[in-house]
Amino acid sequence: MDFDLTEDQATIRDAVRELAGKFDEQYWVEKDAAHEFPTEFYDAFAKGGWLGITTPEEYGGHGLGITEASILLQEVAASGAGMNGASSMHLSIFGMHPVIVHGSEELKQRTLPRIVNGDLHVCFGVTEPGAGLDTTKITTFARRDGDKYIVNGRKVWISKAMESEKILLLTRTTKFEDVTKKTDGLTLFLTDLDRSKVEIRPIKKMGRNAVTSNELFIDGLEIPVEDRVGEEGKGFKYILDGLNPERMLVASEALGIGRAALHRATQYATDREVFGRPIGMNQGIQFPLADSLAHLDAAELVLRKATWLYDNGRPCAREANMAKYLCADAGFQAADRALQTHGGMGYSEEYHVARYFREARLTRIAPLSQEMVLNYLGEHVLGLPRSY
């Protein structure tokens, strides 16, 4: 059992750390406050070739694994960029996996090189107001009409829709009540986000405001058949391919935020003096921070096991879910303790930990809640009766 990063992985870590470090925390404060997409940051990573880290080489990428992608996103988050930085490139780095595996060669040639070079922004349209995590209950419907589909429906919590040219869109092509198996009849498309047919409304939210989350109202969107990913009715199977890696990547981002928050808290506890001594000398300050360090380190071990299993073609659902659960809790706890260490100043925007707190909280509910992870582990690992 080897816990060392390979030489290439260490090089990736160091290079990403250096590049991300060129965008200081004040940059992210300003982008978050202005609700402005971090274009300069995104372009720098696109120019460096990082957006194609998992895309096959024949489409301009590097063809590396989820381990390398998780190292990249952890370093991005840990730099102070947090979820604003990670979410700006998250979908580009791995979200196109269903297209890579199941899309036609023409569709891949037409889209993947543009995603790798940063020219093409794509959002992921799955979630709906009436379905939530019960994806089989989505009602956005694509009706076949000759060589195209006509789509009507509504999506919610669609990140980057304001910035995106295309959308990876999951629809029903057979209504729920007409299928034998509830996961049948769902079809996936990668198509243009036509603003004349799709109204986009940003959602006001408590954090990660440099990257928008949106409601989409789709009315008569026309999608050519060649924009369909794989076969009609098989879309649910296709998106399942990306669920475990997505959980690992969010875990890595949570871990990075926790590291950034812990760094800030340690620095403040060393520098801040009260009653003639640094507050970090007090065990009431020191012990919670040391405890968070232990939890972050332990969570990272589970994450590394999960990504290793995935990259080696081994079953990894148990470890992927555990990594997401443990890293999200450890990252949020570290951010909470960092805020507490700062006392009243932690509640201000000046010291950055309030932003880490808000963004770390997101990882406990997205892409699925901690409770849904426990549902999975209870049923599929412990063998308990299904609880929902």
C-alpha positions as CSV (number, residue, x, y, z in Angstrom):
1,M,0.0,0.0,0.0
2,D,1.6,3.2,-1.2
3,F,0.4,6.6,0.2
4,D,2.7,8.7,-1.9
5,L,1.6,10.7,-4.9
6,T,3.2,9.7,-8.1
7,E,5.7,12.1,-9.6
8,D,3.1,13.3,-12.1
9,Q,0.5,13.8,-9.4
10,A,2.9,15.8,-7.3
11,T,3.7,17.9,-10.3
12,I,0.0,18.5,-10.9
13,R,-0.5,19.5,-7.3
14,D,2.4,22.0,-7.3
15,A,1.5,23.5,-10.6
16,V,-2.2,24.0,-9.8
17,R,-1.2,25.4,-6.3
18,E,1.1,27.9,-8.0
19,L,-1.5,29.0,-10.7
20,A,-4.4,29.2,-8.3
21,G,-2.2,31.2,-5.9
22,K,-2.0,34.0,-8.4
23,F,-5.6,34.8,-7.6
24,D,-5.6,36.1,-4.0
25,E,-8.5,36.0,-1.6
26,Q,-9.4,39.6,-2.3
27,Y,-10.1,38.6,-5.9
28,W,-12.6,36.0,-4.7
29,V,-14.2,38.5,-2.2
30,E,-14.8,40.9,-5.1
31,K,-16.1,38.3,-7.5
32,D,-18.5,36.9,-4.9
33,A,-19.7,40.3,-3.8
34,A,-20.3,41.5,-7.4
35,H,-21.9,38.1,-8.5
36,E,-19.4,38.1,-11.3
37,F,-18.1,35.0,-13.0
38,P,-14.3,34.6,-12.4
39,T,-13.4,34.8,-16.1
40,E,-9.7,35.6,-15.6
41,F,-9.3,32.6,-13.3
42,Y,-11.2,30.3,-15.6
43,D,-9.2,31.5,-18.7
44,A,-5.9,31.0,-16.9
45,F,-6.8,27.3,-16.1
46,A,-8.1,26.8,-19.7
47,K,-4.9,28.3,-21.1
48,G,-2.9,25.9,-18.9
49,G,-4.7,22.9,-20.3
50,W,-6.2,22.0,-16.9
51,L,-9.9,21.8,-18.1
52,G,-9.0,18.7,-20.2
53,I,-7.3,16.8,-17.4
54,T,-9.7,13.8,-17.7
55,T,-10.7,14.3,-21.4
56,P,-9.2,11.7,-23.8
57,E,-6.1,12.9,-25.7
58,E,-7.8,12.5,-29.1
59,Y,-10.1,15.4,-28.1
60,G,-7.3,17.6,-26.9
61,G,-7.2,16.5,-23.2
62,H,-4.7,14.6,-21.0
63,G,-6.7,11.4,-20.5
64,L,-5.8,11.3,-16.7
65,G,-7.9,9.8,-13.9
66,I,-10.3,11.0,-11.3
67,T,-7.4,11.0,-8.8
68,E,-5.7,13.7,-10.7
69,A,-8.9,15.7,-11.1
70,S,-9.6,15.5,-7.4
71,I,-6.0,16.7,-6.7
72,L,-6.6,19.6,-9.0
73,L,-9.9,20.7,-7.5
74,Q,-8.7,20.2,-3.9
75,E,-5.8,22.6,-4.6
76,V,-8.2,25.1,-6.3
77,A,-10.5,25.2,-3.3
78,A,-7.6,25.3,-0.8
79,S,-6.1,28.3,-2.5
80,G,-8.9,30.4,-1.2
81,A,-11.0,30.1,-4.4
82,G,-13.4,27.7,-2.6
83,M,-16.5,26.6,-4.4
84,N,-16.5,29.7,-6.6
85,G,-13.3,28.6,-8.2
86,A,-14.0,24.9,-8.2
87,S,-17.6,25.3,-9.6
88,S,-16.4,27.5,-12.5
89,M,-14.6,24.4,-14.0
90,H,-16.1,21.4,-12.2
91,L,-18.4,20.4,-15.1
92,S,-15.8,21.0,-17.8
93,I,-13.3,18.7,-15.9
94,F,-15.6,15.7,-15.5
95,G,-19.2,16.5,-16.3
96,M,-18.8,15.5,-19.9
97,H,-18.1,11.9,-19.0
98,P,-21.5,10.6,-20.3
99,V,-20.8,12.3,-23.6
100,I,-17.2,10.8,-23.7
101,V,-18.5,7.3,-23.1
102,H,-21.9,7.3,-24.9
103,G,-21.9,10.2,-27.3
104,S,-21.5,9.8,-31.1
105,E,-18.1,10.5,-32.5
106,E,-19.5,13.5,-34.4
107,L,-20.9,15.0,-31.1
108,K,-17.6,14.5,-29.3
109,Q,-15.5,16.0,-32.1
110,R,-17.9,19.0,-32.2
111,T,-17.9,19.8,-28.5
112,L,-15.1,18.2,-26.4
113,P,-12.1,20.2,-27.9
114,R,-14.0,23.4,-27.3
115,I,-14.6,22.4,-23.7
116,V,-11.0,21.6,-23.2
117,N,-9.7,24.9,-24.5
118,G,-12.3,26.8,-22.4
119,D,-14.2,28.2,-25.4
120,L,-17.4,26.3,-24.6
121,H,-19.2,26.6,-21.3
122,V,-21.8,23.9,-20.6
123,C,-24.3,23.5,-17.7
124,F,-26.0,20.3,-16.5
125,G,-29.8,20.3,-16.6
126,V,-31.2,17.5,-14.5
127,T,-32.9,18.7,-11.3
128,E,-36.5,19.9,-11.3
129,P,-38.6,21.6,-8.7
130,G,-41.1,18.7,-8.3
131,A,-38.6,15.8,-8.5
132,G,-35.5,16.8,-6.4
133,L,-33.2,13.8,-6.1
134,D,-36.0,11.5,-7.4
135,T,-34.7,11.9,-11.0
136,T,-37.1,9.3,-12.4
137,K,-39.9,11.7,-11.6
138,I,-38.7,14.6,-13.8
139,T,-41.4,15.8,-16.2
140,T,-39.5,17.9,-18.8
141,F,-40.5,16.2,-22.0
142,A,-38.8,15.9,-25.4
143,R,-41.3,15.0,-28.1
144,R,-39.8,13.5,-31.3
145,D,-40.8,15.5,-34.5
146,G,-39.0,14.1,-37.5
147,D,-35.3,14.8,-37.2
148,K,-35.6,16.9,-34.1
149,Y,-37.1,16.9,-30.6
150,I,-39.4,19.6,-29.2
151,V,-38.7,20.2,-25.4
152,N,-40.9,21.8,-22.8
153,G,-40.4,21.8,-19.0
154,R,-38.6,23.4,-16.1
155,K,-35.2,22.9,-14.4
156,V,-33.8,24.3,-11.1
157,W,-30.4,24.7,-9.5
158,I,-28.6,24.8,-12.8
159,S,-25.1,26.1,-12.2
160,K,-23.5,28.3,-14.8
161,A,-26.6,28.5,-17.0
162,M,-26.0,32.3,-17.4
163,E,-22.5,31.7,-18.7
164,S,-23.2,28.6,-20.8
165,E,-23.7,28.2,-24.5
166,K,-24.8,24.5,-24.3
167,I,-26.7,22.4,-21.8
168,L,-26.4,18.7,-21.0
169,L,-30.1,18.1,-20.6
170,L,-32.0,15.1,-19.2
171,T,-35.6,14.8,-20.3
172,R,-38.3,12.3,-20.5
173,T,-39.2,10.9,-23.9
174,T,-41.7,8.5,-22.5
175,K,-43.9,9.6,-19.6
176,F,-43.3,8.0,-16.2
177,E,-46.8,6.4,-16.2
178,D,-46.1,4.7,-19.5
179,V,-42.8,2.9,-18.6
180,T,-42.4,-0.6,-17.1
181,K,-39.2,0.3,-15.3
182,K,-39.1,3.8,-13.8
183,T,-35.6,4.5,-15.0
184,D,-36.6,3.8,-18.6
185,G,-37.8,6.6,-21.0
186,L,-35.2,9.2,-20.0
187,T,-33.1,10.7,-22.8
188,L,-29.9,12.8,-22.5
189,F,-29.0,15.6,-24.9
190,L,-26.0,18.0,-25.3
191,T,-27.5,20.9,-27.1
192,D,-27.6,24.7,-27.6
193,L,-29.1,26.7,-24.7
194,D,-31.3,28.8,-27.0
195,R,-32.2,31.9,-25.1
196,S,-35.3,32.5,-27.3
197,K,-36.7,29.2,-26.0
198,V,-35.2,29.1,-22.5
199,E,-35.8,31.7,-19.9
200,I,-33.0,31.8,-17.3
201,R,-33.6,33.2,-13.8
202,P,-30.7,33.4,-11.3
203,I,-31.6,32.2,-7.8
204,K,-30.6,34.4,-4.9
205,K,-28.5,32.3,-2.5
206,M,-26.3,32.6,0.6
207,G,-22.9,31.9,-1.0
208,R,-20.9,30.9,-4.0
209,N,-22.2,33.9,-5.8
210,A,-19.5,34.2,-8.4
211,V,-21.1,31.2,-10.1
212,T,-24.8,31.4,-10.7
213,S,-27.5,28.9,-9.9
214,N,-30.6,29.2,-12.0
215,E,-34.1,28.2,-12.8
216,L,-34.8,27.3,-16.4
217,F,-38.2,27.6,-18.1
218,I,-38.1,25.7,-21.4
219,D,-40.8,26.4,-24.0
220,G,-40.5,24.8,-27.4
221,L,-36.7,24.2,-27.4
222,E,-35.8,22.4,-30.7
223,I,-33.0,19.8,-30.4
224,P,-31.7,18.1,-33.5
225,V,-31.4,14.3,-33.3
226,E,-27.6,14.6,-33.7
227,D,-27.4,16.3,-30.3
228,R,-28.8,13.3,-28.5
229,V,-26.3,11.4,-26.3
230,G,-26.5,7.7,-27.1
231,E,-29.9,5.9,-27.5
232,E,-33.3,7.4,-26.8
233,G,-34.6,6.2,-23.4
234,K,-31.2,5.3,-21.9
235,G,-30.3,8.6,-20.4
236,F,-30.7,7.6,-16.8
237,K,-28.1,4.8,-17.3
238,Y,-25.7,7.3,-18.9
239,I,-25.8,9.8,-16.1
240,L,-25.2,7.1,-13.5
241,D,-21.7,6.7,-14.9
242,G,-20.8,10.1,-13.5
243,L,-22.4,10.0,-10.1
244,N,-19.6,8.4,-8.1
245,P,-16.8,10.6,-9.6
246,E,-19.0,13.7,-8.9
247,R,-19.2,12.8,-5.3
248,M,-15.5,12.3,-5.1
249,L,-14.8,15.7,-6.7
250,V,-17.2,17.5,-4.4
251,A,-15.4,15.7,-1.5
252,S,-12.1,17.0,-2.7
253,E,-13.5,20.6,-2.9
254,A,-14.9,20.3,0.6
255,L,-11.5,19.1,1.8
256,G,-9.8,22.0,0.1
257,I,-12.1,24.6,1.7
258,G,-11.5,22.9,5.1
259,R,-7.8,23.2,4.6
260,A,-8.1,26.9,3.6
261,A,-10.2,27.6,6.7
262,L,-7.9,25.8,9.0
263,H,-4.9,27.7,7.6
264,R,-6.6,31.0,8.2
265,A,-7.7,30.0,11.7
266,T,-4.2,28.8,12.7
267,Q,-2.7,32.0,11.4
268,Y,-5.1,34.1,13.3
269,A,-4.7,32.1,16.5
270,T,-1.0,32.6,16.3
271,D,-1.1,36.3,15.6
272,R,-4.0,37.5,17.7
273,E,-3.1,38.4,21.3
274,V,-5.6,38.7,24.2
275,F,-4.7,39.1,27.8
276,G,-1.0,39.3,26.8
277,R,-0.8,36.0,25.0
278,P,-1.6,34.5,21.6
279,I,-5.1,32.9,21.7
280,G,-3.7,29.8,20.1
281,M,-2.0,29.0,23.5
282,N,-5.4,28.4,24.9
283,Q,-6.6,24.8,24.7
284,G,-10.1,25.9,24.1
285,I,-8.8,27.4,20.8
286,Q,-6.1,24.9,20.0
287,F,-7.9,21.6,20.6
288,P,-10.8,22.2,18.1
289,L,-8.4,23.2,15.4
290,A,-6.2,20.1,16.0
291,D,-9.3,17.9,16.0
292,S,-10.3,19.4,12.6
293,L,-6.9,18.6,11.3
294,A,-7.3,15.0,12.3
295,H,-10.7,14.7,10.7
296,L,-9.6,16.4,7.5
297,D,-6.6,14.0,7.2
298,A,-8.8,10.9,7.9
299,A,-11.4,12.0,5.4
300,E,-8.7,12.5,2.7
301,L,-7.6,8.9,3.2
302,V,-11.1,7.6,2.3
303,L,-11.2,10.0,-0.7
304,R,-7.8,8.7,-2.0
305,K,-9.0,5.1,-1.7
306,A,-12.2,6.0,-3.6
307,T,-10.4,7.6,-6.5
308,W,-7.9,4.8,-6.6
309,L,-10.6,2.2,-6.9
310,Y,-12.4,4.2,-9.6
311,D,-9.3,4.7,-11.7
312,N,-8.5,1.0,-11.4
313,G,-11.9,-0.1,-12.6
314,R,-12.9,-1.4,-9.2
315,P,-16.4,-1.0,-7.5
316,C,-16.2,2.3,-5.5
317,A,-19.8,3.4,-4.6
318,R,-19.3,2.7,-0.9
319,E,-16.1,4.6,-0.8
320,A,-17.3,7.5,-3.0
321,N,-20.3,8.1,-0.8
322,M,-18.3,7.8,2.4
323,A,-15.7,10.3,1.0
324,K,-18.4,12.8,0.2
325,Y,-20.0,12.4,3.6
326,L,-16.7,12.6,5.6
327,C,-15.1,15.3,3.6
328,A,-18.2,17.5,3.6
329,D,-18.5,17.2,7.4
330,A,-14.8,17.7,8.1
331,G,-14.6,20.7,5.7
332,F,-17.7,22.4,7.2
333,Q,-16.5,21.7,10.8
334,A,-13.1,23.2,10.0
335,A,-14.8,26.3,8.5
336,D,-17.1,26.6,11.5
337,R,-14.3,26.4,13.9
338,A,-12.2,28.8,11.9
339,L,-15.1,31.3,12.2
340,Q,-15.3,30.7,15.9
341,T,-11.6,31.2,16.3
342,H,-11.9,34.6,14.8
343,G,-14.7,35.5,17.3
344,G,-16.7,38.5,16.3
345,M,-14.3,39.3,13.4
346,G,-15.2,35.9,11.9
347,Y,-18.7,37.3,11.2
348,S,-17.2,40.1,9.1
349,E,-16.2,39.7,5.5
350,E,-12.7,41.0,6.2
351,Y,-11.1,37.8,7.3
352,H,-12.6,35.5,4.6
353,V,-13.7,32.7,7.0
354,A,-17.3,33.7,6.7
355,R,-17.1,33.0,2.9
356,Y,-15.5,29.6,3.6
357,F,-18.3,28.9,6.1
358,R,-21.0,29.6,3.5
359,E,-19.4,27.7,0.8
360,A,-18.5,24.7,2.9
361,R,-22.1,24.4,4.0
362,L,-23.0,23.8,0.4
363,T,-21.0,20.6,0.2
364,R,-23.3,19.0,2.9
365,I,-26.4,19.3,0.6
366,A,-24.9,19.1,-2.9
367,P,-24.8,17.1,-5.1
368,L,-26.8,15.1,-2.6
369,S,-27.5,15.6,1.1
370,Q,-25.6,13.8,3.9
371,E,-28.9,12.1,4.8
372,M,-29.1,10.5,1.3
373,V,-25.6,9.2,1.7
374,L,-26.6,7.5,4.9
375,N,-29.7,6.1,3.2
376,Y,-27.3,4.6,0.6
377,L,-24.9,3.2,3.1
378,G,-27.7,1.8,5.3
379,E,-29.4,0.0,2.4
380,H,-26.6,-1.0,0.1
381,V,-23.7,-1.6,2.5
382,L,-25.4,-2.6,5.8
383,G,-28.3,-4.4,4.1
384,L,-31.0,-2.6,6.0
385,P,-34.5,-2.1,4.6
386,R,-34.9,0.8,2.2
387,S,-35.9,3.8,4.2
388,Y,-37.5,6.0,1.5
